[in-house]
């Protein structure tokens, strides 16, 4: 066995693996209660007629070791699309083999090949190992920006609000 990570584009048959990665990541991030995605949702939104995101699967000796889920964003300031990394996860037993680095390099190459102006993502402020890893790749924290989010009932109320 080589223990050398290989990457490939995910296919519909990978949906159970993708969902497992998502749940493992949510557990690691202490957010398991928020991980409510289903296989049917992932199949529709990743491989349906209008895919909302793409996934790269990392394998080690043919075993799913990690994944990256990303989508296209757009920067009005730069005037170009960007690549937004929603999730990156490497199973603990495969860490230290270069899986995460290979995934990040692959995504950076995709961004450059597609003519995108940026590659960005968010990281939890307590996740020091991830922050150190990202800094080692040349990433710069955007501390002056904070993420804002509307979900669930608040999203439904906002959508139903009258426009004056």
C-alpha positions as CSV (number, residue, x, y, z in Angstrom):
1,X,0.0,0.0,0.0
2,X,1.3,3.4,-1.0
3,X,-0.5,5.6,1.5
4,X,-0.2,8.3,-1.2
5,X,-3.5,10.4,-1.3
6,X,-5.3,10.5,-4.7
7,X,-8.0,12.9,-5.6
8,X,-11.0,12.6,-7.8
9,X,-14.3,14.4,-8.6
10,X,-17.2,12.9,-6.6
11,X,-19.9,11.1,-8.4
12,X,-23.5,10.4,-7.3
13,X,-22.5,7.0,-5.8
14,X,-20.3,9.0,-3.3
15,X,-23.3,10.6,-1.6
16,X,-23.2,8.2,1.4
17,X,-19.4,9.0,1.8
18,X,-20.0,12.7,1.5
19,X,-22.8,12.6,4.1
20,X,-20.5,10.6,6.4
21,X,-17.8,13.2,6.0
22,X,-20.2,16.0,6.7
23,X,-21.4,14.3,9.9
24,X,-17.8,13.6,11.0
25,X,-16.9,17.2,10.4
26,X,-19.9,18.5,12.3
27,X,-19.0,16.2,15.3
28,X,-15.4,17.6,15.2
29,X,-16.7,21.2,15.1
30,X,-19.2,20.5,18.0
31,X,-22.1,21.2,15.6
32,X,-23.5,17.7,15.1
33,X,-27.0,19.0,16.1
34,X,-26.9,21.3,13.0
35,X,-25.9,18.6,10.5
36,X,-29.4,17.7,9.2
37,X,-28.5,17.1,5.5
38,X,-29.9,13.9,3.9
39,X,-28.6,11.8,1.1
40,X,-31.5,12.8,-1.0
41,X,-30.7,16.5,-0.6
42,X,-27.1,16.0,-1.4
43,X,-27.9,13.9,-4.5
44,X,-30.2,16.6,-5.7
45,X,-28.1,19.6,-5.0
46,X,-24.7,18.1,-5.9
47,X,-25.6,15.9,-8.9
48,X,-29.1,17.0,-10.0
49,X,-29.9,19.1,-13.0
50,X,-28.5,22.3,-11.5
51,X,-25.6,21.4,-9.1
52,X,-25.0,24.0,-6.4
53,X,-21.6,22.8,-5.4
54,X,-18.8,20.4,-6.4
55,X,-17.0,17.8,-4.3
56,X,-13.5,16.4,-4.5
57,X,-12.9,13.1,-2.7
58,X,-9.5,12.2,-1.4
59,X,-8.6,8.5,-1.1
60,X,-5.7,6.6,0.4
61,X,-5.3,3.1,-0.8
62,X,-8.8,3.3,-2.3
63,X,-10.4,4.2,1.0
64,X,-12.2,7.6,1.3
65,X,-9.9,9.7,3.5
66,X,-11.3,13.2,3.1
67,X,-13.3,15.7,1.0
68,X,-13.6,19.2,0.0
69,X,-17.0,20.8,-1.0
70,X,-16.9,24.1,-2.8
71,X,-18.9,26.4,-5.0
72,X,-18.5,29.5,-7.1
73,X,-18.8,32.9,-5.4
74,X,-18.5,36.3,-7.0
75,X,-16.4,39.4,-5.9
76,X,-17.9,42.7,-7.0
77,X,-14.8,44.5,-6.0
78,X,-12.5,42.2,-8.0
79,X,-15.1,41.8,-10.8
80,X,-14.4,38.1,-11.0
81,X,-15.8,34.8,-9.7
82,X,-14.2,33.1,-6.8
83,X,-14.0,29.6,-5.3
84,X,-15.5,29.3,-1.9
85,X,-14.6,26.3,0.2
86,X,-17.5,25.3,2.3
87,X,-16.1,22.2,4.0
88,X,-12.7,20.5,4.1
89,X,-12.4,17.4,6.3
90,X,-9.7,14.7,6.6
91,X,-10.5,11.6,8.8
92,X,-8.1,11.6,11.8
93,X,-6.4,8.3,10.8
94,X,-5.4,9.9,7.5
95,X,-4.0,13.2,8.9
96,X,-0.3,13.8,8.4
97,X,-0.3,12.1,5.0
98,X,-0.8,15.4,3.0
99,X,-4.4,14.8,2.2
100,X,-5.6,18.3,3.3
101,X,-2.7,20.0,1.5
102,X,-3.4,18.1,-1.7
103,X,-7.1,19.1,-1.5
104,X,-6.1,22.8,-1.0
105,X,-3.6,22.7,-3.8
106,X,-6.2,21.1,-6.1
107,X,-8.8,23.8,-5.3
108,X,-6.2,26.6,-5.8
109,X,-5.4,25.1,-9.2
110,X,-9.0,25.0,-10.1
111,X,-9.5,28.6,-9.1
112,X,-6.5,29.7,-11.2
113,X,-7.5,27.5,-14.2
114,X,-11.0,28.9,-14.1
115,X,-9.7,32.5,-14.0
116,X,-11.1,33.2,-10.6
117,X,-9.9,36.1,-8.5
118,X,-9.9,34.5,-5.1
119,X,-10.1,31.4,-3.1
120,X,-11.6,31.8,0.4
121,X,-13.2,29.9,3.3
122,X,-14.2,30.3,6.9
123,X,-12.6,28.6,9.9
124,X,-13.9,28.5,13.5
125,X,-11.8,30.8,15.7
126,X,-11.0,28.0,18.2
127,X,-9.7,25.6,15.6
128,X,-6.0,26.4,16.1
129,X,-4.7,23.3,14.1
130,X,-6.7,24.3,11.1
131,X,-5.7,28.0,11.4
132,X,-2.0,27.0,11.6
133,X,-2.5,24.7,8.6
134,X,-4.1,27.5,6.5
135,X,-1.4,30.0,7.5
136,X,1.2,27.5,6.4
137,X,-0.4,27.6,2.9
138,X,-0.2,31.4,2.8
139,X,-3.8,32.2,3.9
140,X,-4.5,35.5,5.6
141,X,-7.2,35.9,8.2
142,X,-9.8,38.5,7.4
143,X,-10.4,39.6,11.0
144,X,-12.2,42.8,10.1
145,X,-15.0,40.7,8.5
146,X,-17.6,38.8,10.5
147,X,-20.0,36.2,9.0
148,X,-23.7,37.0,9.2
149,X,-26.3,34.3,8.8
150,X,-30.1,34.0,8.6
151,X,-31.5,30.5,8.8
152,X,-34.6,28.5,9.8
153,X,-37.5,30.5,11.2
154,X,-35.7,33.8,11.0
155,X,-35.1,33.2,7.2
156,X,-38.8,32.4,6.7
157,X,-39.8,35.6,8.6
158,X,-37.4,37.7,6.6
159,X,-38.7,36.2,3.3
160,X,-42.3,36.9,4.3
161,X,-41.6,40.5,5.5
162,X,-43.5,43.2,3.7
163,X,-41.4,45.4,1.4
164,X,-42.2,49.0,2.1
